[in-house]
Amino acid sequence: MNSGWGNFFPYFAGALKIIVLAIAAYLAIKWHFDEEKRVREAEGVVFDKPGFMKKLAMILAFPVFLIILVISVVYATNWVLY
């Protein structure tokens, strides 16, 4: 296993694990906020909907954050192992 795929597996497995956990955490937090919003709307509280620019910024920020996360995990793992 000197030059095979086994050398790169920990990098990709670690990055995949962090990405999956980050997505699960995001969805859990989003569900709680949506549930709170649903309860408050049932009580009669009015919320302002986010504008187009805010939605666009959030859509663009998420993939950028994931890419930075993957790169940092790969380099941090490389730094720790070697």
C-alpha positions in Angstrom: 0.0 0.0 0.0 2.8 2.4 -0.7 1.4 4.1 -3.7 -2.2 2.8 -3.9 -5.6 4.3 -3.1 -5.1 3.3 0.5 -2.9 6.4 1.1 -5.7 8.7 0.1 -8.7 6.9 1.6 -8.4 8.6 5.1 -8.4 12.0 3.5 -11.6 11.4 1.5 -13.3 9.4 4.2 -12.6 12.1 6.8 -13.8 14.9 4.5 -16.9 12.9 3.5 -17.7 12.3 7.2 -17.4 16.0 8.1 -19.4 17.0 5.1 -22.2 14.6 5.9 -22.3 15.6 9.5 -22.3 19.3 8.5 -25.2 18.8 6.1 -27.1 16.8 8.8 -26.5 19.6 11.4 -27.6 22.2 8.9 -30.9 20.3 8.2 -31.5 19.7 11.9 -31.1 23.4 12.7 -33.2 24.4 9.7 -36.0 22.1 10.8 -36.0 23.6 14.2 -36.2 27.1 12.8 -38.9 26.2 10.4 -40.9 24.5 13.2 -40.6 27.6 15.3 -41.7 29.8 12.3 -44.7 27.5 11.7 -45.8 27.8 15.4 -45.4 31.6 15.4 -47.2 32.0 12.1 -50.1 30.0 13.6 -50.1 32.5 16.5 -50.4 35.3 14.0 -46.8 36.7 13.9 -45.8 38.0 10.5 -42.3 37.4 9.1 -40.6 39.4 6.4 -39.5 37.1 3.5 -35.8 37.4 2.6 -34.9 39.3 -0.5 -33.4 38.0 -3.7 -29.8 39.2 -2.8 -29.9 37.5 0.6 -31.1 34.2 -1.0 -28.4 34.4 -3.6 -25.7 35.1 -1.0 -26.9 32.1 1.0 -27.0 29.8 -2.1 -23.4 30.9 -3.1 -22.0 30.8 0.4 -22.9 27.2 1.1 -20.8 25.5 -1.7 -17.9 27.9 -1.0 -18.0 26.9 2.7 -18.1 23.2 1.8 -15.1 23.5 -0.6 -13.1 25.4 2.0 -14.1 22.7 4.6 -12.9 19.9 2.3 -9.6 21.6 1.5 -8.9 22.4 5.1 -9.7 18.8 6.3 -7.4 17.4 3.6 -4.5 19.7 4.5 -5.1 19.3 8.3 -5.1 15.6 7.9 -1.9 15.8 5.9 -0.3 18.0 8.5 -1.2 15.7 11.4 -0.2 12.4 9.6 3.1 13.6 8.1 
